[in-house]
């Protein structure tokens, strides 16, 4: 329902680019999580620290980042403009790509490939 602006149960071509931006933003945040965890593990190793028995390296950081992603998703459910207001968190190169005409063209091409029945909208079965 988040990206289904008119509430008709399908994603139209106009709604799809925002959907793609959200997926890209969430993907970037997830990759950033892994980079942070790797950096913490490296710093701990350099200091000779090891995780306690049963403790995951970077678990607190991963939990905090997962909570941040959950908050972002909740904000987007409330107001899709949260996507645009969180793009600043991305490096300029990534933000420029997500806002580019090329990204929109690629998203529209992906829409066409997912729209297997050619009716101009994506149903849940076409998205998954």
C-alpha positions in Angstrom: 0.0 0.0 0.0 2.9 2.4 0.5 3.5 3.0 -3.2 0.0 2.4 -4.3 -1.0 6.1 -4.4 -4.5 5.6 -5.6 -5.2 2.5 -3.5 -6.3 0.3 -6.4 -4.1 -2.6 -5.4 -1.6 -2.3 -8.2 1.6 -0.2 -8.9 1.2 2.0 -11.9 4.1 3.2 -14.0 3.9 6.6 -12.3 4.3 4.9 -8.8 7.1 2.6 -9.8 10.1 5.0 -9.9 9.5 6.0 -6.3 9.3 2.3 -5.4 12.7 1.7 -7.1 14.2 4.7 -5.3 13.0 3.2 -2.0 14.5 -0.2 -2.8 17.8 1.5 -3.7 17.8 3.6 -0.6 17.1 0.5 1.6 19.8 -1.5 -0.2 22.3 1.3 0.3 21.5 1.5 4.0 22.0 -2.3 4.3 25.3 -2.2 2.6 26.4 0.7 4.8 25.5 -1.5 7.9 27.9 -4.2 6.6 30.7 -1.7 6.1 30.2 -0.3 9.7 30.3 -3.9 11.1 33.5 -4.7 9.1 35.1 -1.5 10.4 34.2 -2.3 14.0 35.6 -5.8 13.6 38.8 -4.4 12.1 39.2 -1.9 15.0 38.5 -4.6 17.6 41.1 -6.9 16.0 43.7 -4.1 15.9 43.1 -3.5 19.6 43.3 -7.2 20.4 39.6 -7.3 21.4 37.5 -10.3 20.7 33.7 -10.6 21.1 32.4 -12.2 24.2 31.1 -15.8 24.0 27.8 -15.7 22.0 28.2 -12.1 21.1 28.1 -11.1 17.4 30.7 -8.6 16.2 29.0 -5.2 15.7 25.7 -6.5 17.1 24.8 -3.2 18.8 25.6 -1.3 15.6 23.6 -3.7 13.4 20.6 -3.4 15.8 20.8 0.4 15.8 21.0 0.5 12.0 18.1 -2.0 11.6 16.0 0.2 13.9 16.9 3.2 11.8 15.8 1.3 8.6 12.5 0.4 10.4 12.0 4.0 11.3 12.6 5.0 7.7 10.1 2.5 6.4 7.5 3.7 9.0 8.2 7.3 7.9 7.7 6.3 4.2 4.4 4.5 5.0 3.3 7.7 6.7 4.6 10.0 3.9 6.4 8.9 0.8 8.3 12.2 0.6 10.5 10.6 3.4 12.3 8.9 0.5 13.4 12.3 -1.0 14.1 13.7 2.5 16.5 10.8 3.2 18.4 10.9 0.0 20.9 13.3 1.6 22.2 10.4 3.6 23.7 8.8 0.5 27.0 9.8 -1.0 26.6 12.4 -3.7 27.5 9.9 -6.5 24.6 7.6 -5.3 22.1 10.4 -4.8 22.9 11.8 -8.2 22.3 8.4 -9.8 18.9 7.9 -8.0 17.7 11.3 -9.1 19.0 11.0 -12.7 17.0 10.7 -15.8 19.0 7.5 -16.6 17.7 5.9 -13.3 14.1 6.8 -14.2 14.6 5.3 -17.7 16.1 2.1 -16.2 13.2 1.9 -13.7 10.6 2.3 -16.5 12.4 -0.4 -18.5 12.2 -2.7 -15.5 8.6 -1.9 -15.1 8.0 -2.9 -18.7 9.8 -6.2 -18.1 7.8 -6.9 -14.9 4.4 -6.1 -16.6 4.1 -9.5 -18.1 0.5 -9.1 -19.1 1.1 -5.6 -20.7 -1.8 -3.9 -18.9 0.3 -0.9 -17.7 0.2 -1.8 -13.9 2.0 -4.3 -11.7 0.1 -6.7 -9.6 1.6 -8.3 -6.5 2.4 -11.5 -8.5 4.3 -9.5 -11.1 6.4 -7.8 -8.4 7.5 -11.0 -6.7 
